[in-house]
Amino acid sequence: MSSIPRLDMSTVSSRDPTSVFLSPRLEQAALSLHDQVLKQQFALLQPDHTGGVPLERVRVELAKLGLMTAAGSGSPMALALEVLRHLSGGKPYLLFDQYRALLLDDSLAIISGLPHTVLNAISHSLLGAASAASAPASTASCSTSSSSSSSSSSSSSSSSSLSPSMVDHAQVRRALRLLQRVFRGQLVVAHWHRFCSTIRLLLERTLATPLRARLAQFPPMLQRASIDALAISVCTVDGQRYNAGCASSPVPLQACSSVLAYLLACDQHGTDFVHSVVGHQPSDQPYDAVVLNNNQRPHNPFSNAGSIATCSLVRPEVSPARRVSTFTRALEELCGGTRVNFNRPLYLSEKEHGDANFSLAYHMRRNGVFPDPTQLESAVDFYFQINAFEASCDQLSIFAATLANGGVSPLNGNQVVAPELVNNTCKLLYSCGMNQLAGEWAFKVGLPAKSGASGLLLVIVPGLMGIAFYSPPLDAYGNSARGVEFCRLLTQTFQMNGLGPTSQPSLHFRSAATENAVAAAVLRESDVVPSALLMRPETAETLQTVIP
């Protein structure tokens, strides 16, 4: 790479060469530099005898980066691959000039160059795949063996019953920009294979830690869970996915549902009104304690009292059925458009043994917490219902990643939640989401998170990723004991800022010693192969000088 001429292009926009005057010689030198760098990167993808990059090879390499999932045929990467297929004229490979146009040109220009019939075909193909991907989560039994969520499945066939207008050109542009970031090495987790290996090592250390915990006592149905069940799912803001354990098995949300209840209440009534009903400070009392703050309000929206009060604000004017339907649609949208489950036996168990929560509700009504008119029984029943919803860790990692991405879904690019509301929610989760452990959690881990009595733990790393962890044994404060230990090890290993993303968020090891230790462990794994799509550091550095 040292033989490549270095050229200062800081004042030149390669996407608009007419914006400044360039002499023909300088323009040719810039083009030559582009091509030299690109041809080296192009060679990494192993062109075949045609001189082109096989599209199947690209798909395989994207899978290594965690960007092709088993249910992800409707993902941005599948959309980008459809564009590549049409750019290649239907051939199974991409020539250098097409590769260069994809990497260097503005994706809007690429889209404008595609015939409308091509865009319609892409839309049909992606919509058909999205329909297939919306099937309910698998109910396979739990195991502690880890597996990557990568899959070699290709895009589903087109669906003639779906209108191509349902997929707009903005989705195609977003997909291509993501593909450009992949080729430039600009993903927030660029060394994906090393990150996944590190997660596996941390899981092994977590499982080796002596466990002093027990299963939840309420509701009684939660005691049927296996003490050895374990699942973890990671979804980055770029849509990279990793699963281990029983990540596809449904898990009861329990108190984690209060996060969505708070989002819905604030969206309907505004943050100021909601916090005239509930406070926003942590409490040193158990999460189910019959206690209010000095203003005779629940301490925060995530305790049992606060969650019941928040539930009373979620569409109280509609019927109970429409209320639950509102929650269901919002949860499925936050989970990337996938379907979630409702566990009716768990709901009935909560309701049958819900005397303590009814006591909380009556205590709050006596102190004037609920605004008029509020039907107390309906609010408590809605609280029991949302606690009984189930989703897999794979789905819930998308939920957490959407909040980590400022309310934008990493799978489809939709703005699901307003950025200001996401910011307020993350600040509350940082200080109040982990029950009585909140202060110690903020000091030792420092990430927005919410735990549930089922052993579920949702963790948000702003600007980087969302994590869903499931292990039923609970510590003395009602949090997943293994989940807390894993997150402690995670933040000791990586630099993670829980108070907000940096100007250019990316994942880094906390120290060189930690990185070297992990690298040595990774080298001992025979099944880890780095992706050829990932640029070498010197290639990325050179390319950065000519691509704004």
C-alpha positions as CSV (number, residue, x, y, z in Angstrom):
1,M,0.0,0.0,0.0
2,S,3.0,2.3,0.5
3,S,3.4,2.6,-3.3
4,I,0.0,4.2,-3.7
5,P,0.3,7.9,-4.2
6,R,-1.3,9.9,-1.3
7,L,-3.5,12.8,-2.5
8,D,-5.1,15.5,-0.4
9,M,-8.8,15.4,-1.5
10,S,-10.2,17.2,1.6
11,T,-11.4,20.1,-0.6
12,V,-12.7,17.9,-3.4
13,S,-16.1,16.1,-3.4
14,S,-15.7,12.9,-5.3
15,R,-19.5,12.7,-5.6
16,D,-19.6,16.0,-7.4
17,P,-16.4,16.6,-9.5
18,T,-17.9,19.8,-11.0
19,S,-18.1,21.5,-7.6
20,V,-14.4,22.6,-8.0
21,F,-12.1,23.0,-10.9
22,L,-9.6,20.1,-11.4
23,S,-7.0,20.0,-14.1
24,P,-7.3,17.0,-16.3
25,R,-4.0,15.6,-14.9
26,L,-5.1,16.0,-11.3
27,E,-8.5,14.5,-12.1
28,Q,-6.8,11.5,-13.8
29,A,-4.5,11.1,-10.7
30,A,-7.5,11.0,-8.4
31,L,-9.2,8.4,-10.6
32,S,-6.1,6.3,-10.7
33,L,-5.8,6.4,-6.9
34,H,-9.4,5.3,-6.6
35,D,-8.9,2.4,-8.9
36,Q,-5.7,1.2,-7.3
37,V,-7.3,1.1,-3.9
38,L,-10.5,-0.5,-5.2
39,K,-8.7,-3.1,-7.3
40,Q,-6.8,-4.3,-4.2
41,Q,-10.1,-4.5,-2.3
42,F,-11.7,-6.0,-5.3
43,A,-9.0,-8.7,-5.3
44,L,-9.9,-9.7,-1.7
45,L,-13.2,-10.9,-3.0
46,Q,-11.5,-13.4,-5.3
47,P,-12.7,-12.6,-8.8
48,D,-13.4,-15.7,-10.9
49,H,-12.3,-16.5,-14.5
50,T,-14.7,-13.8,-15.8
51,G,-12.8,-11.1,-13.9
52,G,-15.9,-10.4,-11.8
53,V,-16.8,-10.9,-8.2
54,P,-19.3,-13.8,-7.7
55,L,-22.4,-12.5,-6.0
56,E,-22.7,-15.7,-4.0
57,R,-19.3,-14.9,-2.6
58,V,-20.5,-11.5,-1.5
59,R,-23.5,-13.0,0.2
60,V,-21.3,-15.5,2.0
61,E,-19.0,-12.8,3.2
62,L,-21.9,-10.6,4.4
63,A,-23.1,-13.6,6.4
64,K,-19.7,-13.7,8.1
65,L,-20.3,-10.1,9.2
66,G,-23.6,-11.0,10.8
67,L,-25.7,-9.2,8.2
68,M,-27.6,-12.2,6.7
69,T,-29.9,-13.8,9.3
70,A,-32.1,-16.9,9.1
71,A,-35.2,-14.7,9.0
72,G,-33.5,-11.8,7.3
73,S,-34.3,-12.3,3.7
74,G,-36.3,-9.1,3.9
75,S,-33.3,-7.2,5.5
76,P,-31.4,-4.3,4.0
77,M,-28.7,-6.6,2.9
78,A,-31.1,-8.8,1.0
79,L,-32.4,-5.6,-0.7
80,A,-28.8,-4.6,-1.5
81,L,-28.1,-8.0,-3.0
82,E,-31.1,-7.6,-5.2
83,V,-29.7,-4.3,-6.5
84,L,-26.3,-6.0,-7.1
85,R,-28.0,-8.7,-9.1
86,H,-29.8,-6.2,-11.3
87,L,-26.7,-4.1,-11.7
88,S,-24.9,-7.2,-13.0
89,G,-27.5,-7.6,-15.6
90,G,-28.7,-10.8,-14.1
91,K,-25.2,-12.4,-14.3
92,P,-23.9,-14.2,-11.2
93,Y,-21.0,-11.8,-10.8
94,L,-20.2,-8.1,-10.6
95,L,-17.5,-6.5,-12.8
96,F,-14.9,-4.0,-11.5
97,D,-16.6,-1.0,-13.1
98,Q,-19.9,-1.9,-11.4
99,Y,-18.1,-2.5,-8.1
100,R,-16.4,0.9,-8.4
101,A,-19.7,2.7,-9.2
102,L,-21.3,1.0,-6.2
103,L,-18.6,2.0,-3.8
104,L,-17.7,5.5,-5.0
105,D,-20.9,6.9,-6.5
106,D,-23.8,8.3,-4.5
107,S,-26.4,5.6,-4.0
108,L,-29.1,8.0,-5.2
109,A,-27.3,8.1,-8.6
110,I,-27.4,4.3,-8.7
111,I,-31.1,4.2,-7.9
112,S,-31.9,6.8,-10.6
113,G,-30.1,4.7,-13.1
114,L,-32.2,1.6,-12.4
115,P,-35.3,1.2,-14.6
116,H,-38.6,1.4,-12.8
117,T,-39.4,-2.2,-13.7
118,V,-36.2,-3.2,-11.9
119,L,-37.2,-1.4,-8.8
120,N,-40.7,-3.0,-8.9
121,A,-39.1,-6.4,-9.2
122,I,-36.9,-5.6,-6.2
123,S,-39.9,-4.4,-4.2
124,H,-41.9,-7.5,-5.1
125,S,-39.0,-9.8,-4.1
126,L,-38.4,-8.0,-0.8
127,L,-42.0,-7.8,0.1
128,G,-42.5,-11.6,-0.5
129,A,-39.4,-12.2,1.7
130,A,-40.7,-9.9,4.4
131,S,-44.0,-11.8,4.5
132,A,-42.2,-15.1,5.0
133,A,-40.0,-13.6,7.7
134,S,-43.0,-12.4,9.8
135,A,-43.8,-16.0,10.9
136,P,-44.0,-16.5,14.6
137,A,-40.8,-17.2,16.5
138,S,-39.8,-20.8,16.9
139,T,-40.6,-22.6,20.2
140,A,-37.6,-24.8,20.1
141,S,-36.3,-26.0,23.5
142,C,-33.5,-24.1,25.2
143,S,-29.9,-25.2,25.0
144,T,-26.6,-23.6,26.1
145,S,-24.8,-24.2,22.8
146,S,-24.0,-21.1,20.9
147,S,-24.6,-20.6,17.2
148,S,-24.3,-17.7,14.8
149,S,-27.5,-16.2,13.4
150,S,-26.0,-16.2,9.9
151,S,-27.7,-18.1,7.2
152,S,-27.2,-18.7,3.5
153,S,-30.8,-18.3,2.6
154,S,-31.3,-16.2,-0.5
155,S,-34.1,-13.7,-1.2
156,S,-37.6,-15.2,-1.3
157,S,-39.5,-15.3,-4.5
158,S,-41.7,-12.4,-5.5
159,S,-45.3,-12.1,-4.3
160,S,-47.7,-10.9,-6.9
161,S,-50.4,-10.0,-4.4
162,L,-48.3,-7.3,-2.9
163,S,-48.0,-3.8,-4.3
164,P,-44.4,-2.7,-5.2
165,S,-45.3,0.8,-4.0
166,M,-45.1,-0.5,-0.5
167,V,-41.3,-0.4,-0.7
168,D,-40.1,3.1,-1.5
169,H,-36.8,4.0,-3.1
170,A,-35.5,5.4,0.2
171,Q,-35.2,1.8,1.4
172,V,-33.1,0.9,-1.5
173,R,-30.8,3.9,-0.9
174,R,-30.5,3.0,2.8
175,A,-29.6,-0.6,1.8
176,L,-26.9,0.6,-0.6
177,R,-25.4,3.0,1.9
178,L,-25.2,0.2,4.4
179,L,-23.4,-1.9,1.7
180,Q,-21.0,1.0,1.1
181,R,-20.2,1.2,4.8
182,V,-19.5,-2.6,4.7
183,F,-17.0,-2.3,1.8
184,R,-15.4,0.8,3.4
185,G,-15.0,-0.9,6.8
186,Q,-17.2,1.6,8.5
187,L,-19.6,-0.6,10.4
188,V,-19.9,0.1,14.1
189,V,-18.6,-3.4,14.8
190,A,-16.1,-3.9,11.9
191,H,-14.3,-6.9,13.3
192,W,-17.5,-8.9,13.7
193,H,-15.8,-12.4,13.9
194,R,-13.7,-11.2,16.8
195,F,-16.6,-9.6,18.6
196,C,-18.7,-12.8,18.3
197,S,-15.8,-14.8,19.6
198,T,-15.4,-12.4,22.5
199,I,-19.1,-12.8,23.4
200,R,-18.6,-16.6,23.5
201,L,-15.6,-16.2,25.8
202,L,-17.5,-13.9,28.1
203,L,-20.4,-16.4,28.2
204,E,-18.0,-19.1,29.2
205,R,-16.7,-17.0,32.0
206,T,-20.2,-16.1,33.1
207,L,-21.3,-19.7,33.3
208,A,-18.1,-20.6,35.3
209,T,-19.0,-18.0,37.9
210,P,-20.6,-19.5,41.1
211,L,-24.3,-18.8,41.0
212,R,-26.2,-17.8,44.2
213,A,-29.7,-17.2,42.8
214,R,-33.2,-18.6,42.7
215,L,-36.2,-18.6,40.4
216,A,-38.9,-16.0,40.6
217,Q,-41.6,-16.7,43.2
218,F,-44.3,-14.6,41.4
219,P,-46.1,-15.5,39.3
220,P,-46.0,-19.2,40.2
221,M,-45.7,-20.2,36.5
222,L,-42.3,-18.7,36.3
223,Q,-41.0,-21.4,38.6
224,R,-41.4,-23.9,35.8
225,A,-38.5,-22.4,33.9
226,S,-35.2,-24.3,33.6
227,I,-32.5,-23.0,35.9
228,D,-30.0,-23.8,33.1
229,A,-31.8,-22.0,30.3
230,L,-29.6,-19.4,28.6
231,A,-29.9,-17.1,25.6
232,I,-28.3,-14.0,24.3
233,S,-28.9,-12.0,21.1
234,V,-27.1,-9.0,19.8
235,C,-28.3,-6.6,17.1
236,T,-26.1,-3.6,16.1
237,V,-27.5,-0.4,14.7
238,D,-26.2,-1.6,11.3
239,G,-28.3,-4.7,11.6
240,Q,-25.6,-7.2,12.4
241,R,-27.0,-10.1,14.4
242,Y,-25.6,-12.7,16.7
243,N,-27.5,-15.4,18.7
244,A,-26.5,-18.0,21.2
245,G,-28.4,-20.5,23.3
246,C,-32.2,-20.6,23.0
247,A,-32.4,-17.2,21.3
248,S,-35.4,-18.2,19.2
249,S,-37.6,-19.4,22.1
250,P,-40.3,-17.1,23.4
251,V,-39.5,-15.4,26.8
252,P,-42.0,-13.7,29.0
253,L,-41.5,-9.9,29.1
254,Q,-42.7,-9.4,32.6
255,A,-41.4,-6.0,33.9
256,C,-39.5,-5.3,30.6
257,S,-43.0,-4.5,29.2
258,S,-43.0,-1.3,31.3
259,V,-40.5,0.2,28.8
260,L,-43.1,0.1,26.0
261,A,-45.9,1.1,28.3
262,Y,-43.9,4.2,29.2
263,L,-43.2,5.0,25.5
264,L,-46.9,4.7,24.6
265,A,-48.0,6.8,27.5
266,C,-45.5,9.6,26.6
267,D,-46.4,9.4,22.9
268,Q,-50.1,9.9,23.7
269,H,-49.9,12.4,26.6
270,G,-46.5,14.0,26.5
271,T,-43.6,13.5,28.9
272,D,-44.6,16.3,31.3
273,F,-48.1,14.9,31.9
274,V,-46.8,11.4,32.4
275,H,-44.3,12.6,35.0
276,S,-47.1,14.4,36.8
277,V,-48.3,10.9,37.6
278,V,-45.0,9.1,38.1
279,G,-41.7,10.3,39.3
280,H,-38.2,9.8,37.7
281,Q,-35.9,8.9,40.5
282,P,-34.6,5.5,41.6
283,S,-35.8,3.9,44.8
284,D,-34.0,1.9,47.5
285,Q,-37.2,-0.2,48.1
286,P,-38.0,-3.5,46.4
287,Y,-39.7,-3.1,43.1
288,D,-43.0,-4.5,44.4
289,A,-43.0,-2.4,47.6
290,V,-46.2,-0.6,48.6
291,V,-44.5,2.8,48.9
292,L,-44.6,6.1,47.1
293,N,-42.2,9.1,47.0
294,N,-42.5,12.3,49.0
295,N,-44.9,13.7,46.5
296,Q,-47.1,10.6,46.9
297,R,-46.3,9.3,43.4
298,P,-44.5,6.1,42.2
299,H,-40.8,6.7,42.2
300,N,-40.3,5.9,38.5
301,P,-42.2,4.2,35.6
302,F,-40.4,0.9,35.9
303,S,-41.3,-0.2,39.5
304,N,-44.5,-2.2,39.8
305,A,-46.4,0.8,41.1
306,G,-45.0,3.0,38.4
307,S,-45.8,0.5,35.7
308,I,-49.4,0.2,36.9
309,A,-49.8,4.0,36.9
310,T,-48.3,4.2,33.4
311,C,-50.6,1.5,32.1
312,S,-53.6,3.6,33.3
313,L,-52.4,6.3,30.8
314,V,-52.2,4.0,27.7
315,R,-55.4,4.7,25.7
316,P,-57.8,4.6,28.6
317,E,-60.6,5.8,26.3
318,V,-60.8,2.6,24.2
319,S,-62.0,-0.9,24.9
320,P,-59.6,-3.4,26.6
321,A,-59.3,-5.3,23.4
322,R,-58.1,-2.3,21.4
323,R,-55.8,-1.3,24.2
324,V,-54.0,-4.7,24.0
325,S,-54.0,-4.4,20.2
326,T,-52.2,-1.1,20.4
327,F,-49.6,-2.6,22.7
328,T,-49.2,-5.6,20.4
329,R,-48.7,-3.6,17.2
330,A,-46.2,-1.3,18.9
331,L,-44.2,-4.3,20.3
332,E,-44.1,-6.0,16.9
333,E,-43.0,-2.8,15.2
334,L,-40.2,-2.4,17.7
335,C,-39.2,-6.0,17.2
336,G,-38.6,-5.4,13.5
337,G,-42.1,-6.2,12.2
338,T,-42.0,-9.8,13.6
339,R,-44.9,-11.5,15.4
340,V,-45.0,-11.8,19.2
341,N,-46.9,-14.2,21.5
342,F,-49.4,-13.8,24.3
343,N,-49.2,-16.4,27.1
344,R,-52.8,-16.6,28.4
345,P,-52.0,-19.1,31.2
346,L,-49.3,-16.8,32.5
347,Y,-51.7,-13.9,32.4
348,L,-54.3,-15.9,34.4
349,S,-51.6,-16.9,36.9
350,E,-50.6,-13.2,37.3
351,K,-54.3,-12.2,37.8
352,E,-55.0,-15.1,40.2
353,H,-52.1,-14.3,42.5
354,G,-52.1,-10.5,41.9
355,D,-53.3,-9.4,45.4
356,A,-50.1,-7.4,46.0
357,N,-50.5,-5.5,42.8
358,F,-54.2,-4.7,43.5
359,S,-53.0,-3.4,46.9
360,L,-50.6,-1.1,45.2
361,A,-53.3,0.2,42.9
362,Y,-55.7,0.9,45.7
363,H,-53.0,2.6,47.7
364,M,-52.2,4.8,44.7
365,R,-55.9,5.6,44.1
366,R,-56.2,6.6,47.8
367,N,-53.3,9.0,47.4
368,G,-54.7,10.5,44.1
369,V,-52.1,9.1,41.7
370,F,-54.5,8.2,38.9
371,P,-56.0,11.0,36.8
372,D,-59.8,11.1,36.4
373,P,-61.4,9.2,35.0
374,T,-59.4,6.0,35.6
375,Q,-60.9,2.5,35.9
376,L,-58.5,0.9,38.4
377,E,-59.5,-2.7,37.6
378,S,-59.0,-2.2,33.9
379,A,-55.6,-0.6,34.4
380,V,-54.3,-3.4,36.6
381,D,-55.7,-6.0,34.2
382,F,-53.9,-4.3,31.3
383,Y,-50.7,-4.4,33.5
384,F,-51.1,-8.2,33.9
385,Q,-51.7,-8.6,30.2
386,I,-48.6,-6.8,29.0
387,N,-46.5,-8.7,31.5
388,A,-47.7,-12.0,29.8
389,F,-46.5,-11.1,26.3
390,E,-43.6,-13.2,25.0
391,A,-40.9,-12.6,22.4
392,S,-37.6,-14.3,21.6
393,C,-34.3,-12.8,22.5
394,D,-33.6,-12.5,18.8
395,Q,-36.7,-10.3,18.5
396,L,-36.0,-8.3,21.6
397,S,-32.5,-7.5,20.6
398,I,-34.0,-5.6,17.7
399,F,-36.2,-3.7,20.2
400,A,-33.2,-2.7,22.2
401,A,-31.2,-1.8,19.0
402,T,-34.0,0.4,17.8
403,L,-33.7,2.5,21.0
404,A,-29.9,2.4,20.7
405,N,-30.3,3.8,17.2
406,G,-32.3,6.8,18.3
407,G,-35.7,5.2,17.6
408,V,-34.8,4.0,14.0
409,S,-35.2,0.3,13.3
410,P,-31.9,-1.2,12.2
411,L,-33.7,-3.6,9.9
412,N,-36.0,-1.4,7.9
413,G,-34.8,2.2,8.7
414,N,-38.3,3.3,9.9
415,Q,-38.4,6.0,12.6
416,V,-40.4,3.9,15.2
417,V,-39.9,6.2,18.2
418,A,-39.3,9.9,18.4
419,P,-35.6,10.6,19.2
420,E,-36.4,12.9,22.2
421,L,-38.6,10.2,23.7
422,V,-35.8,7.6,23.2
423,N,-33.3,9.9,24.9
424,N,-35.6,10.4,28.0
425,T,-36.3,6.7,28.2
426,C,-32.6,5.7,28.1
427,K,-31.8,8.2,30.8
428,L,-34.5,6.7,33.0
429,L,-33.4,3.2,32.3
430,Y,-29.8,4.2,33.1
431,S,-30.8,5.3,36.6
432,C,-34.0,3.3,37.4
433,G,-34.1,0.1,35.3
434,M,-32.4,-2.4,37.5
435,N,-34.5,-2.1,40.7
436,Q,-32.5,-1.8,43.9
437,L,-29.3,-2.6,42.0
438,A,-29.7,0.7,40.0
439,G,-26.9,2.6,41.7
440,E,-24.3,-0.2,41.6
441,W,-25.3,-1.0,38.0
442,A,-24.8,2.6,36.9
443,F,-21.4,2.6,38.5
444,K,-20.1,-0.8,37.4
445,V,-21.8,-1.2,34.1
446,G,-23.2,2.2,33.1
447,L,-25.7,1.2,30.4
448,P,-29.5,1.8,30.1
449,A,-31.1,-1.5,31.0
450,K,-34.4,-3.2,32.2
451,S,-34.8,-6.5,33.9
452,G,-37.8,-8.7,34.4
453,A,-38.7,-11.5,36.9
454,S,-38.6,-14.1,34.1
455,G,-34.8,-13.6,33.9
456,L,-34.9,-11.3,30.8
457,L,-32.5,-8.4,30.6
458,L,-32.6,-5.8,27.9
459,V,-29.5,-3.7,27.5
460,I,-29.1,-0.6,25.3
461,V,-25.6,0.6,24.1
462,P,-26.5,4.0,22.6
463,G,-25.2,4.4,19.0
464,L,-23.9,0.8,18.9
465,M,-26.2,-2.1,19.7
466,G,-29.0,-3.7,21.7
467,I,-28.6,-6.9,23.7
468,A,-31.2,-9.3,25.0
469,F,-30.1,-11.8,27.7
470,Y,-32.1,-14.5,29.3
471,S,-31.3,-16.6,32.3
472,P,-34.1,-17.4,34.8
473,P,-32.1,-17.5,38.2
474,L,-32.5,-14.1,39.9
475,D,-30.3,-12.2,42.4
476,A,-31.5,-10.7,45.6
477,Y,-32.9,-7.7,43.7
478,G,-34.9,-9.6,41.1
479,N,-32.5,-9.3,38.2
480,S,-31.0,-12.0,36.1
481,A,-27.9,-13.0,38.1
482,R,-26.0,-14.3,35.0
483,G,-27.2,-11.3,32.9
484,V,-25.7,-8.9,35.4
485,E,-22.4,-10.8,35.6
486,F,-22.2,-11.0,31.8
487,C,-22.8,-7.2,31.4
488,R,-20.2,-6.5,34.0
489,L,-17.6,-8.5,32.0
490,L,-18.8,-6.9,28.7
491,T,-18.1,-3.4,29.9
492,Q,-14.8,-4.4,31.4
493,T,-13.8,-5.7,28.0
494,F,-15.2,-3.0,25.6
495,Q,-15.4,0.7,25.8
496,M,-19.2,1.4,26.0
497,N,-20.7,4.8,26.7
498,G,-24.1,4.5,28.3
499,L,-24.8,8.2,28.4
500,G,-25.0,8.6,24.6
501,P,-23.2,7.8,21.4
502,T,-19.9,9.5,20.4
503,S,-19.6,11.6,17.3
504,Q,-18.4,8.5,15.4
505,P,-19.6,5.5,17.4
506,S,-17.6,2.3,17.0
507,L,-16.7,-0.6,19.2
508,H,-13.2,-0.7,20.8
509,F,-11.5,-2.9,23.4
510,R,-11.0,-1.1,26.7
511,S,-7.2,-1.8,26.6
512,A,-4.5,-3.2,24.4
513,A,-3.9,-6.0,26.9
514,T,-7.5,-7.0,26.8
515,E,-7.5,-7.0,23.0
516,N,-4.3,-9.1,22.8
517,A,-5.8,-11.6,25.2
518,V,-9.0,-11.9,23.2
519,A,-7.1,-12.1,19.9
520,A,-5.0,-15.0,21.3
521,A,-8.2,-16.8,22.4
522,V,-9.8,-16.1,19.0
523,L,-6.8,-17.6,17.1
524,R,-7.4,-20.8,19.0
525,E,-10.8,-21.2,17.5
526,S,-10.8,-23.1,14.2
527,D,-14.3,-22.1,13.1
528,V,-13.7,-18.4,12.9
529,V,-12.8,-17.0,9.5
530,P,-12.5,-13.2,9.0
531,S,-14.6,-11.8,6.2
532,A,-12.9,-10.8,3.0
533,L,-15.2,-7.8,2.7
534,L,-13.5,-6.2,5.7
535,M,-10.8,-3.8,4.5
536,R,-7.3,-4.0,5.8
537,P,-6.6,-0.9,8.0
538,E,-4.2,0.6,5.6
539,T,-6.7,0.2,2.7
540,A,-9.5,1.8,4.7
541,E,-7.1,4.7,5.7
542,T,-6.1,5.3,2.0
543,L,-9.6,5.1,0.8
544,Q,-10.8,7.5,3.4
545,T,-8.6,10.3,2.0
546,V,-10.5,10.2,-1.3
547,I,-14.0,9.3,-0.2
548,P,-15.8,12.0,2.0
